[in-house]
Every structure is written in C-alpha cells, then in structure tokens.
Amino acid sequence: MNSRPAPLLLADNRIPVYYAGGERISEFRGGGDSPTGPEDWVGSLTALPAALLPPGYPQDTGVSRTDRGSLRDLVKAAPQAWLGEELAAAHGAESGLLVKLLDAGERLPVHCHPTRDFARAHLGSRFGKTEGWIVLAAAPGARVWLGLRERVAAEELRRWITAQDSTAMLAAMNEIPVTAGQVFYVPAGLPHAIGAGVMVTELQEPTSFSVLAEHDAFGLGSAAATLGLGWDLALTCFDLNGYADRLGELMPASRDLRSSSGGRLRSLFPADADAYFRAWQAECTEDLALPGAGFAVLVVTGGAGTLVWNGGETPIARGQTLVVPAAAGPLCLRGTVRVIACLPPEC
C-alpha cells in the first residue's frame, strides 16, 4: 500500500471571531448542519491565539482536522513529504500560509496588519500579515475600503481613533464597489475594511495580528485593538500614504499561465506577493494539468470533476476544500470544474 501523504478533503473549520456573518459560507459548503460563523480556516496549521480564544474552546482551535487527525500533527510527523524540501528547510513544520473563507455579515472595522519587520521586533513572530482576497460572492452594492485616498498625518489618525470617528476614517479611504471574481492585494500596513455582503477566499501570512482603528463598536478595548502594545507603538503599523492614484497596485490583473482546449490557468496576484503567497485560478473544461508539485490548499469554486495525483484520484465539486501534500506530485484536473489553488510563499 502507498504510505505517502495524499490529498485530503477538509471539513468546515469555523473559528470564533468578533463580527457577524457566515451564511454564504454555509451555502457554499452545501448547507445542512454546517457550523456557523464568518471565518472558515482552510488547510490551516495555525491556531487561534490564546488571547482571542473564548472560554471552552480547545487550545488548537483553528488547526484543520482531517479524517487522519490534526493537519498540524500530520505535517510535523513528515514535514518534507507535506511541504517539500525547500519549504520545510525554510519554515520547519510551518507552511507560511493561512487560507480562509471569510463572509462579512457586517462591515468589518477599519484596521491594518503589521509587517514582518514590525512583527519580528515587537511580536516575537517572523510573520506579519500581508493578505490577498479573491471575491467569491458579493451582494448588490457591496463595498470594500482600501488605503487612504491622500496622505494623512499620524496625529489626525490618532484623533479619529480617540474619538472612534468611523465616518472620518471611511471618508478618507478609497471606497471600491465589489463584484464576484475581483482580486485585491492588501500589503501589511494598509488600512482597510471589508463591507457587509462580501465573501472572499483570503490568503495571508499565518498570524492573527490586527491593529483596529475602530474597536468600540465591536466590543473590543484598546488593549485588544493594539495587540497589547498601546497606541503610540501600534499607530506606527499604519501606512499613511495616499493610494488614490495607486489602486492598480491593490487591484492586480490576472496573468495567463496556460490556455488550451482543456482549460485555462491564471496567476491571480502580482509578483510582489510571491514572498507571502501565490494563487492560481484553474478553469478546467476537459483536462488541465497544474504546474509543478508542492503543498497547496484547494478551494473548489464551481462545477464538478476529478483531482488526479501520483497514486490516485478523488472526485471534487463546488464547496469542497482540500489540502495537498508535496509528495502527491503534480496535479491534474478533469471534468468541468473551477478551482483556486492557494500556494505558500516562494522560498
């Protein structure tokens, strides 16, 4: 019998968070008795920090479960087989990637995330939280807010935060209508907020670090909003530059990697994102090979088909998610199926 790790289907893995949402995830997953909540962590080796964990939840909440046990335990037992030699050498038993299904039932607060340099200096982590969004669904009139329109002085932002002046914060930002299929790149430091009615596949560095400019309305105090660092230091996380004429950096155009009668493969994020994550949009109409081999998290966004790897195959359909070990070798899709392949950072 082949004992190498094989692709595994992943169950819904909802995480307790402070905002509302999740109905679109339940519909995407097929309804039924699915869990509730606005975030489903997919192919996750990352646990929710203890400071964010409500009473009664296990300490490894956030780590994906499989029919073979905890994904984190599986990877720790065979890091090279799961992650490949280069990624295992760079990060040990850590993929460097966290994938989420996120469905905002209300507007999320204006916030930003620390860079790697800030995280190393002040949070004891080699990872910050650069992220990217692939919009799966959007209600009519849905919006996101990305970056400031014009440069803002730190003192002005501090006044808005002290007053919890949401109106002023949002008015200073780029408000962007959202439709399904759009892609957004959100570097660490960029102020942003996702509006109600938006569901995304989110790729990010594997942390939960957020600095919340808005927090009172979400029942959070200053300590939680500043990662316990206080506002003097936390404010230095924010990128206060203007992005009104730089939105192309945040709304990248996809690049064709391969197109044939069997399907189309596109790269969704800019080259700047490669140090943090990568994503391919695979639209298979008959038979489509994915390049290379390596750890991947797959989100099946439409249709039905078959995932083929070295040593086996499994049927796949909309709403399913899978984690793929490097040892599975190059992948091939068959059928009429759409898949987002979420990949770890380049080493």
C-alpha positions, 0 to 999 in steps of 0.5 A: 500500500502507498504510505505517502501523504495524499490529498485530503478533503477538509471539513468546515473549520469555523473559528470564533471571531468578533463580527457577524456573518457566515451564511454564504459560507454555509451555502457554499459548503452545501448547507445542512448542519454546517457550523456557523460563523464568518471565518472558515480556516482552510488547510490551516496549521495555525491556531487561534491565539490564546488571547482571542480564544473564548472560554471552552474552546480547545487550545488548537482551535483553528488547526484543520482536522482531517479524517487522519487527525490534526493537519498540524500533527500530520505535517510535523510527523513528515514535514518534507513529504507535506511541504517539500524540501525547500519549504520545510528547510525554510519554515520547519513544520510551518507552511507560511500560509493561512487560507480562509473563507471569510463572509462579512455579515457586517462591515468589518472595522477599519484596521491594518496588519503589521509587517514582518519587520514590525512583527519580528521586533515587537511580536516575537513572530517572523510573520506579519500579515500581508493578505490577498482576497479573491471575491467569491460572492458579493451582494448588490452594492457591496463595498470594500475600503482600501488605503487612504485616498491622500496622505494623512498625518499620524496625529489626525489618525490618532484623533479619529481613533480617540474619538472612534470617528468611523465616518472620518476614517471611511471618508478618507479611504478609497471606497471600491464597489465589489463584484464576484471574481475581483482580486485585491492585494492588501500589503501589511500596513494598509488600512482597510475594511471589508463591507457587509455582503462580501465573501472572499477566499483570503490568503495571508501570512499565518498570524492573527495580528490586527491593529483596529482603528475602530474597536468600540463598536465591536466590543473590543478595548484598546488593549485588544485593538493594539495587540497589547502594545498601546497606541503610540507603538501600534499607530506606527503599523499604519501606512499613511500614504495616499493610494488614490492614484495607486489602486492598480497596485491593490487591484492586480490583473490576472496573468495567463499561465496556460490556455488550451482546449482543456482549460485555462490557468491564471496567476491571480496576484502580482509578483510582489506577493510571491514572498507571502503567497501565490494563487492560481485560478484553474478553469478546467473544461476537459483536462488541465494539468497544474504546474509543478508539485508542492503543498497547496490548499484547494478551494473548489469554486464551481462545477464538478470533476476529478483531482488526479495525483501520483497514486490516485484520484478523488472526485471534487465539486463546488464547496469542497476544500482540500489540502495537498501534500508535496509528495502527491506530485503534480496535479491534474484536473478533469471534468468541468470544474473551477478551482483556486489553488492557494500556494505558500510563499516562494522560498 
